[in-house]
Amino acid sequence: MASSKTASIAPDNAAGERLPIKMLNDRILVQFDEAEGERRSAGGILIPATAQMGKRLTWAEVVAAGPNVRNMELGDQVLFNPEDRYEVEVGGADYIILRERDIHAVAAGRLEEEGSTGLYL
C-alpha cells in the first residue's frame, strides 16, 4: 500500500539521478490542474488573474500521500484553502504540500461506488 502513495515525480541529486519522493505522516502533495491566471465563469465571462476574489477554495489533484492519510488516494481531487499551503518546485513543476486536516472535501469516482452520501460537485 505504501508504494501506491509514492509520488511519480522526483528531484535530481548531485549526480543528476532522479530520487523517489515519499510523503511523511499526514502530508499530501497536490498539483493544480490549470495554471493560475485568467479563467472563465460557468456563463462564459472571462475573469482576469488580477481580479480580487474573497476567500475562495480551490481544487487540485493528489499526486502523493503520506502513510497516515486515510481519506484520499492518488488521483483524487481535493478542495482546500489556497492561503493555507506550502509551495515546492520539483523537476521544474510547482506542487503544494498540505496536511490531511486542511482538506475540506474529496471528489473521486470511487466514492460513488463506496455508497458515499456526499454532494456531487
Order of alpha helices (4+ residues) and beta strands (2+ residues): beta-beta-beta-beta-beta-beta-beta-beta-alpha
